[in-house]
Amino acid sequence: MAKRSCDFCVQRKTRCDNGRPCRKCLDAQPPLDCTYSRPVLKRGPKTSKLTQRCNWKWRVEGQKLPRIASSCPNLDSVGIAAEVSACVSIERLALSILKPIIECYSSRMYPVWPVLHVSSLLARLEEVEINNSASIPSLAYIDDVYIMALALCSATMAQLNLSEMEDMPPHITSEYLEKECNRLRALTNYRENPSVEGALTSFFLHVYHARADNRNASMIFLQESISIARLLRLDRIESETNQLSNGWTDYQATVTAQKRLVYILLWVSERGYAIQHDLPISILDTVQIPSANLDDFDRYGKGLIELATLFVAFDAFFYRTTSYMHETSQPHSEKYRLIAVQQSLRMIAPKLSGHDLVQRADYTITRHWMRILIWQQAMSRSLLSSYADHDSMTFFFPSQIAQEFLASITVNYKEHLISLGRDQLIKSFEITNTLADVILCITSTSNHTSLPDTHNSRCKSFITIHRESWKCGPVDFLHALYQMISPFLTYDKRLYDMIRLKAADALLQASSRIVPRSVDGVSKDTEVDADQEEDSDTVLEQLLEFAAEADTRNAELEDLGLGLGALNDDIEELLML
């Protein structure tokens, strides 16, 4: 049977995907009712395009209000505008379509966002689907749980790069789910009726737009989520929990623990995203880490609390440092503050054992990224020196961070890093990019003839000493970091081109593992032992002797070849006779 386009696509002469509703009708602003009621007419005289547009506009606008009025006959014009969300015709995606994506969230993304229990979420979605199937379609209730599930599925597919899934219609993509979520959410009054589901919906929409690198939209959704959470007093739930938790049931304790994790997740997400993209934060206060009733959280919830503890340590020093730096008159106070931050970030470690590998990678990447940021703060304030007493105040500190970072991240697989999304990719890129800048700067500085010999020697030894002794050095760390993050940078061409060029320049300018011994290659500031010089002279003499013997043998072989040639000529003359 031939496929038939909907009435809207026929009128506009656009390609229709034959969906019910089709994609063109869903993307229209406002969304149109996708119908197939227009009869197929034979070719013949046609009216003007202006007449067609007027007729179509009259038909579309005439179909909306009568449907609402017929389903809600007791509403006046003001009531119709206020009750659109309860009377509009709603077409939902079946739970069988969303369930595989939710299960994918449970298996791979729950360690990153441990705020939703999948079993209870599926039970609530089944209840919503049963209630809506029993009611009149035009009076179907738009539940916050269903809208949140759409946002969750959109964020999960975007985070894991799931373009299509098996046994699922091809049009079910992260983009489609995000638009469907916004379409249904616009029919509700979620701002006047805040809920935890509404806060999580905005958060998952933030994740989707952050993955697409829509920075403004992503930050707006994240701060909207935080605003809803603060309207629900989730920022005060920690102090209230310590006072009222004695008489609670197990269900109340579980719900309260989920709310506590929701606010912690929002606080951590805003801190990390704002620092990465240099955006203002909306929560100025540091979050209060749960200290009581920790048994209410599972191991993934405890892992999120440990990550928040890391941000609290960074927040307590870093933000106060930036606010007090310009007020102090002591020149060395800035240096000591930054050294204290570095020591605290180096010594801090998760208190809980048995963390999930995804959460361990998240913790490791975030900690070393914070150390790089503190080092960059010291560099921007001209506090670095090649002869500093503390390692964090030297130019070579990024190499040490890279070594520790690689040693701690090797236990993770590619799937673990994919689950962390673009947020952790940018943090890993920052570590790699900083190390590449340091290598390029030191390499160019060591080749500059106007610098002192002592500084020149120190810079050269930083790059070459490991290469010549066959040990891992800064260039090897850069190479390993580039190989680790390059597969994930294929989705971001700008970052990929930037780090590829820097890594190539750094590897080409650095010394080779096989160092050629030539007259021009000997450095003036490199001390060579007398024994090594004698050994090199002996080897050189032996090579010259071997070369002389080879020349003698070649001359003998040439004479022998001439003699054999003359003998062959005599034999040929005898055969001719």
N, C-alpha and C positions, 0 to 999 in steps of 0.2 A: 504494500500500500504506500502511495506517495506521501511524503511528509508535507505538512501544511503549516504555513507561517501564521502567527497570531494576527489579530486585526490591527494592532498598533504597528507591527513590522511591515504589514502589507501597505498600510497607509503611508508610512514613512519610507518605504522601499529600502529597508535595511535587512541584513541577514538575520534570521531568527534561529535560535538553537532548539526550538520546538519544546522547550520546557514548559511546565505548568506550575508557576509562572515562568516566563523566559527571562533571560538575563537583561535584555533591553528594557523591559518593563520595570524590573527591580531597580535598575540604575537611574531611571528617570527621576527628576525632581519636580514635583513630588512623585512617589511611586505610583504607577498606573495599574489598573486592574487588567490583567492579561486574559483576554477572552478570545474565543474561536467561534463566535456566533455570526459573524458577517458571512453571508453566502458568497460563494465563488461566482463571479459574474463573467460573462463573455467580454471579449474585447470590443470596444466601441468608442463612441465620443466620450471624452472626459471633460470634467469641469476644470476651472482654473485652480492653480495651487492655493490662491488666497481663499477661495471658497472652501476648498478641502480643509484648510487649517481652521477656519472659523467653525465649520461643522464638527470637526474632530474635538476642538476645545469645548464647544457646547455640549457635545456628547459625554466627554470625560467628566466635566464639572457637574453635569446633570445626573451622573450615576452615583456620585459619592453621597451627597446629602440625603436623597431619598432612601438609600439603603440604611443609613443611620437612623433616619426618622421613622422608617417602617419598623425597625427593630426596637426603637425606643420611642413609642408614640407620645409619651407624656412629657417629653423634653421640649423646652422652648429653644430659641436660638442660642441663648447663653448656656443652657444646659447641654446642648449638642457640643459646643466647643469644649466644655469641661469634662464631658464623659466620652470623648472619642476613644480613649484607651480601652473602655469597657465594651464599646459597641461596634468597633471596627472589625471587619472580617480578617481573621488571622489564619494563616497557613503555617503550620509548624513542621519542622524536620522531625522525622521519626526518631525515637530513642535508639533504634537499631543502627542508625547512621552515626549518632554521636557516641555511642558506647565504645567502639574500638578506639576512638581518639582519647576518650577519658581513661580507658585502660592503659593506653600508651603514656598518659600523664602519670598514672599510678606507678608504672614500672620504671620510668626514666626521669620524669620531671618532679616527682614528689619530694626527693631530697633537696631540690632547689627551692620549691615553694611548698613547704610542709604545712599548709593551712587548710586543706580540704581532705576529709576522709571520703574515699571513693565509694565505699559501701553505703554510707548514709546519703551521699549525693545521688547515687543511682536510685536508691529507694525513694527519694523525694521526687526525682524526675519521673519515675514510674507512676507515682501518685498523681502528679500534675497531668501526665498524659492520659490517665484513666479518667480523671475528672473532666478534662477538656473534651474527650471523646464522647462522654455522656451528655454534654451540654450542647446548646445550639452554637454552631460555628461563629456566628456573628456576635454572640455574647461570651465568647471564650475569654477567660481571664489571662492577662499577660503576667506571668509569674516572674519574680526576680530571680528565682533559681534557674529557670530556663534561659533567661538572658545571660546570667553569669556563666552557664554551661557553654553557650555559644562563644563568649569571650575567652573562656578557658581553652576550648578546642582551637580557636583561632591562634591564640598565643602558643599553644603546644605545637601546632603544625609549623608555625613560623620559626620557633626556636629550634626545632629538630630538622628543619628543611624538608618537611614532608609535603611534597607537591600533590601526590595522589596516593591513595591507599587501596588495598585490594578489597573487592566486594563493596565498592562505594562508587556512587555516581561521579563522573569525571569533573562535574562543575563544583563539587564540594572541595574548595580550597580554603586556605587561610584568609584570602582576600574576600571570598564570598561570605564566609562566616562572620568576618568583621563588619561587613556592610549589613548583613542580616541582623546582627546584634544592635548596631546603631539605629537601624530602621525600626525595630520593635521598641528599643529603648526610648526613642523619640515620642512614642505613643503613650509613655507612662510619665508620671509626675514624680520621678525618683529623687529630685532635689528637695522637694517638700516632704518626702517620706523616706528619709535616709535609712539604710540598712547595711548590715555587714556584707550582704550579697552585692549591694550597689557599690560599696567601696572596693570589693574584689573585682567587680566588673571593670571599673575604671583602671585598676592596677593591671589587669590582663590586657586591656587595650593599650596601656602604656608599654607593655612588653612587646606587643605586635608592632607598634610604631617605632620603638627603639630598634627592633630588628630590621625595620625598613629604613632606618637612619632618618626618620622624620623627627628632628629634635624638638621643634616647638610643640607639635602635637603630642609627642611623648611626654614632655615635661608638664603640659597642661593636664593631661589625663592623670599623671602621677600626683600632682598637687590637688586635683579634684578628689582623688581617692583619699588623700590625707585630710582634706577638709571634711569629707563625709565621716571619716574615722573620728575626727575631733568633735564633730557634732554628736556622735554617739558616745563621747567621753571615753574613748578607748585609750587616750593618753593618760587618764587618771585611774585606769582599771587596776594598775599594779598596787597603788596605795589602798584602794578600796578592797582589793582581794585580801590583803594582809589583815584587814579588820573584820571581814564578814565571811571568811572561808570556813569557819568552824562548823557551822550548821548546814552546809551545802550537801546535796546529794551527789552521787557520782556523775549523773548527767549534767548537773549545774557546773561541777568542777571541769568536766570535759569541754563544755561550751565556753566557759571563762578562759580556759587555757588556749582554746582556738583564737579567741578575741585578742588575748595577749600576744600571740604569735603574729596575728595580722598586723598589729601596730608596729611590732619590731621589724617585720619584713618591709613595711612601708618606710620606716625611718632609715633602715640600712640602704634601701634602694634609692631613696632621694639623696642621701649623702654620697653614695658612689657615683650616681649619674650626674649630679651637680658638679662634683669635683672634676670628673672626666671632661665635661663640656664647658666648664667655667660658667655655670649658671647659678643664680641666687637660690638659696634654700628657704623653705617656708617654716621649718621647725628649727628654731634657734636653740632650744633646750636639748640637752643630752637625754637619751632615753634611759629609763630606769630598768636595769637588768633584773629579771626575776631572781629572787633569793630564797623564796619559800615555795613549798608545794611543787618541787621540781619533778616529783613522781607523776604528776598529771601529764607530763610531756613524754612522747616517745623519743627514740634515739635521734630521729631526724629533727624533731623540735629542739632537742638539746643541742644538736649541731648548729642550728640557726642561732641559738642563744650564744654559743661560743663565738660565732662570727660577729654578732652584735657586740660582744665583749671586746673584740679586736677594734671595732669602730669606736667604741667608747674610749679606749686608751688613746687612739689617734685623735679623737675629737677633743679630749681633755687637754692635750698638749698643743696640737697643731692650730686649732682655731684660737686658742688663747695666745699662742705665740704670734700669730699674724695680727691680732688686735693690740697686743702690748708692745710689739717691737718698736713702733715709732714713738712710743711714749717714754721709753727708757733712755737715759743718757750714758749708760755704761756701754762701751763698745764691745766688750766681751760677753755680755749677757745673752745676746742673740746666739752666739756660738754654743754656749753651755746649755741653753734651752734645747737647741736642735740635737746636741749630743745626747741629752736626756731622752728625747723622743726616740732616737735611734736605739739606744740601749733598752728602752722599754719594749719596742717592737721586736728587738732581737731576742730578748729573754722571755717574752710572753709565749705561752704554748697552751694548746687545748688541755683542759683538765680532765676531759672524758676520753676514754680509750674506746677503740672499736668503732670509730666514725666511718660512715660510708665513704667510698673512694671519691665520689662526686663532691661531697661536702669537704673532704680533705683537700682536693684540688682547688676548690673555691677559697678555702681558708689560706692555702699556701700562696696562691696567685695574689690574693688581696694583700697579704702581709708584706710580700716583697715589693709589690707596687707602691705601698705606703712608704717603704724605706727609700725607694727611688724618688718619690715626691719630696721627702724631707731633704735628700741630697740635692735635688734641684733647687730647693729653697736656699740652701747654704751656698750653692754656686751663684745664684742670682744676687746674693748679698756680698759676694767677693770674700767669702769666709774659707775657701779651700786653699790648701797649700800642699806642696809636694813633701814637706817636712813636718806635717802636723803630727801631734802626739796620738790623736785618735784616728782610726782608720776611716771613719765616716766623714772626716774633714779633708780627705785626700782626693786627688783626681782619679785614683784607681779603684775607688770603692764600688762603682757599678760592676766591675769584673768580679768582685767578691760576691755581690748580690746575685749575679748571673750564675756563678758556680753553685751557690747554695740553692738557688731556684731550680736548676737542672737536677741537682741531686735529690730534691724532694718531689719533683713532678714526674720522675721516670716510672713510678709505680702505676700511673694512670694510662688508660687507653684512649684512643681517639673518641670513642663514644662518650666518655666521661667529659671531655672538653667540649664536645658539641652540645651537651645538655646545659652547659653554663652559658651558652649564647654569646652574643656580640659584646656584652659587657666585659666578660673576662678576656675576650680576644683583644680588646683595646688595652686592657691592663698588661697583658703579655707583650703586646706591641710596644707599649711605652718602655718596658724594661729592655727589649731588644733594640729599640731605636736609640735609647740613651747610651747603651754600650757601644753601638756603632758610631755615634757622635764622638764619644770619648776616644775610641781607637783612631778615627780620622784626625781628630784634633792633635792627639799625642804624636801620631805618625808625621803629620805636617810640621809639628813643632820641632821634632827631633832632627828633621832635615833642614831646619833653618840655621844658617851659619852664624847669625848675629847673636845667638843665645849663648849663655855661659856653658863651658864644657861639662861642668858637674850636673847641671840640669839636663843637658843633652844626653849624657850617659845614663841618667836615671830613666829618662823616657825610653831610650833604646832598649835598656835592660827589661823594662816592663813588657815590651812587645816581643823581644827576640830571645830572652833567656830560656823561656819555655819551649820555643820552637826548635832551638838548637839542641836542647837536651831531651827531646822527644817526650816532653810532658805537655799536659793540656794547659793552655793559656787563654788570654782574652779573645784572641781570634778564633780559637776552637770553640769557646763558649758562644761566640756570636754565630758561628756556623751551625752549631747545634740548636740554638734558639730559632734561627731562621728556618731550619728544616722542620722544627716542631710546629711553628705557627703558619708556615706558608700554605699548607693544605686548606686552612680555614680562611685565608685571605683571598681565596678565589671569588668569594662573594662581595669583596670590597676592593675594587680595582685601584682606587686611589691609595689606600694603605699598602696594597701589594706592590705597586710600582715604586712607592717611596722607600720601603724597606729593602726591596730587591736592588735598587741602585746603590743605596748606602752600604749594604752588605757586600756587593760586588766591589765597590771602591775600597772598602776596608780590607777585604781579602787580597786584592791586587797590590795594595800599598804595603801590606805587612810583609815581613821577611818570610822566605820560603823555608820549609823544613830541611831541604838539601841546600846548604849554603855553599856557593862556589867560592873557591879560594883564588883570588886574583889580586894583582897589585892594587887595582883601584878599589877592590872590595874590602880591604883591610881598614878598619876604623881607627882613627887616631887615638880615641879615648879607650880603646879596648886593650887591656893588658894581656899579653900572651906570655906564657911561661917559657923559660929557656929550654926546658926539656921538650916542650911541644915544638919549638922552632927547630931543634936538632932533629927531632923525628921527622918533621916536614922536609928538612934538607936531605936526610937520608933517603926518604921516599922519592924525592925529586931526582936524586942521583941514580937510584935504581931504575926509575922510569927512563932516564936518558940512556943508560946502558942497554936496556931492553930495546929502545928505539934504534940504537946503533947496530945491535945484533940483527934486528929485523931488516935494516937497510942492507947489511952484508948478505943476508940470506936471499933477499930479493934480487940482488945483483948476481949471485950464483945461479939462481933459478933462471934469470934472463939468459945468462951464458949457456946454460944447459938447454934452454929452449932453442937458441940459435943453432947449437950443435945438432940437435934432433932435426931441425928443419933442413940443414945441409945433408944429413944422412938420408932423409926422405927423398930429396932431389936425386941423389945418386942411385937409390933403389928404383925410382921411376925410369931413369935413363937405361938401366940394365934391363928392365922389363921391356922396353921399346925395342932394344936390340934383339 
